[in-house]
Amino acid sequence: MTIFRTAVSVLALAFAAPATAQDAIVIGTGSTGGAYYPIGVGMARIVSDADPTLRVDAVSSGGSTENVQLIARGEIEIGITNGVVATLAARGEDVFEGDARTGLRALFALYGNTEHHVALADAVTTGTVDDLAALPGLYNIGGRQSGARTAANLMLRALGHDPDAIDMEFIGSYSEAGAALQDRRIAAANLGAGVPVPAVTELYAALGADRVRILSFTPDQLARIEAAHPGLYYGVTIPADSYPGQTEDISTAEYANLMVVDESMDEDTVYRFTRAVFENLEAIHAIHPSAAGIRMETALNGLPVRLHPGAVRYFEEVGISIPEALR
């Protein structure tokens, strides 16, 4: 696993007073072709500029699952993950079997992670996610340690498919997965993220809307997933014109994204980080279209784990009532 640090606020940091180790924060994001990466990098820059006592960097990582593991190992302080991974981590299930992360705490909700299972049009039979089990080529499910892979495995099993019986590829980078689709080295790729996903936009622009297809979720498929994993997924629509040449709405599924930390992280540091984000929402929203989903009124929506005390302190300070289940 290779992680590279993204320098943020270089000039500001050069002239700022040295921060204590406690105030040095690293955010784990995802691959460069998804929404986690630009949002994490932009947030790091904005928070660093807004609060000189914080030195925030962002790193590219394997995504949701790896970020939870990096937090547990103390290699990053904050991670972006999704509700599916956070739930499994807290329960000690699936990839976290026998290793429950009971100390995982939430800071706030980000936006919904919209499922984009993108296939070459000539590999499609039904046009739904059931096609993933009968592709004429490889399905890139995501990096081996990614939340995308974890979520897709759960979805496939809920629909009655055996992921181990599907010919898989494990490309972590969305950009690289998109290139593999363009070169026909794979038949489909799991590129879930906030709309619009840069790698999907590039695919539509490069191949044309008649040669690529975002697989849909039917009401029956959504019902089966809900029965298997209550509350984790919900149905949404990718509006027409979200991607070049996409003229019709696409019915798909979504689950929450959130910022997480370990319960041991300093309360005041968490408070100052959370405050810097929500006091600069206009700048945050300008980072990426998906970042517009970061709002005070939805900050606690869909959180599958309890809030960190530093986040509780901030939200109570601004008048938000904290549900008992999140304390």
Rosetta blueprint (number, residue, H / E / L):
1 M L
2 T L
3 I L
4 F L
5 R E
6 T E
7 A L
8 V L
9 S L
10 V H
11 L H
12 A H
13 L H
14 A H
15 F H
16 A L
17 A L
18 P L
19 A L
20 T L
21 A H
22 Q H
23 D H
24 A E
25 I E
26 V E
27 I E
28 G E
29 T L
30 G L
31 S L
32 T L
33 G L
34 G L
35 A L
36 Y H
37 Y H
38 P H
39 I H
40 G H
41 V H
42 G H
43 M H
44 A H
45 R H
46 I H
47 V H
48 S H
49 D H
50 A H
51 D L
52 P L
53 T L
54 L L
55 R E
56 V E
57 D E
58 A E
59 V E
60 S L
61 S L
62 G L
63 G L
64 S H
65 T H
66 E H
67 N H
68 V H
69 Q H
70 L H
71 I H
72 A H
73 R L
74 G L
75 E L
76 I L
77 E L
78 I E
79 G E
80 I E
81 T E
82 N E
83 G H
84 V H
85 V H
86 A H
87 T H
88 L H
89 A H
90 A H
91 R H
92 G L
93 E L
94 D H
95 V H
96 F H
97 E L
98 G L
99 D L
100 A L
101 R L
102 T L
103 G L
104 L E
105 R E
106 A E
107 L E
108 F E
109 A E
110 L E
111 Y E
112 G E
113 N E
114 T E
115 E L
116 H L
117 H E
118 V E
119 A E
120 L E
121 A H
122 D H
123 A H
124 V L
125 T L
126 T L
127 G L
128 T E
129 V H
130 D H
131 D H
132 L H
133 A H
134 A H
135 L L
136 P L
137 G L
138 L L
139 Y E
140 N E
141 I L
142 G L
143 G L
144 R L
145 Q L
146 S L
147 G H
148 A H
149 R H
150 T H
151 A H
152 A H
153 N H
154 L H
155 M H
156 L H
157 R H
158 A H
159 L L
160 G L
161 H L
162 D L
163 P H
164 D H
165 A H
166 I L
167 D L
168 M E
169 E E
170 F L
171 I L
172 G L
173 S L
174 Y H
175 S H
176 E H
177 A H
178 G H
179 A H
180 A H
181 L H
182 Q H
183 D L
184 R L
185 R L
186 I L
187 A L
188 A E
189 A E
190 N E
191 L L
192 G L
193 A E
194 G L
195 V L
196 P L
197 V L
198 P H
199 A H
200 V H
201 T H
202 E H
203 L H
204 Y H
205 A H
206 A H
207 L H
208 G L
209 A L
210 D L
211 R L
212 V E
213 R E
214 I E
215 L L
216 S E
217 F L
218 T L
219 P H
220 D H
221 Q H
222 L H
223 A H
224 R H
225 I H
226 E H
227 A H
228 A H
229 H L
230 P L
231 G L
232 L L
233 Y L
234 Y E
235 G E
236 V E
237 T E
238 I E
239 P L
240 A L
241 D L
242 S L
243 Y L
244 P L
245 G L
246 Q L
247 T L
248 E L
249 D L
250 I E
251 S E
252 T E
253 A E
254 E E
255 Y E
256 A E
257 N E
258 L E
259 M E
260 V E
261 V E
262 D E
263 E L
264 S L
265 M L
266 D L
267 E H
268 D H
269 T H
270 V H
271 Y H
272 R H
273 F H
274 T H
275 R H
276 A H
277 V H
278 F H
279 E L
280 N L
281 L H
282 E H
283 A H
284 I H
285 H H
286 A L
287 I L
288 H L
289 P H
290 S H
291 A H
292 A H
293 G H
294 I L
295 R L
296 M H
297 E H
298 T H
299 A L
300 L L
301 N L
302 G L
303 L L
304 P L
305 V L
306 R L
307 L E
308 H L
309 P H
310 G H
311 A H
312 V H
313 R H
314 Y H
315 F H
316 E H
317 E H
318 V L
319 G L
320 I L
321 S L
322 I L
323 P L
324 E H
325 A H
326 L H
327 R L
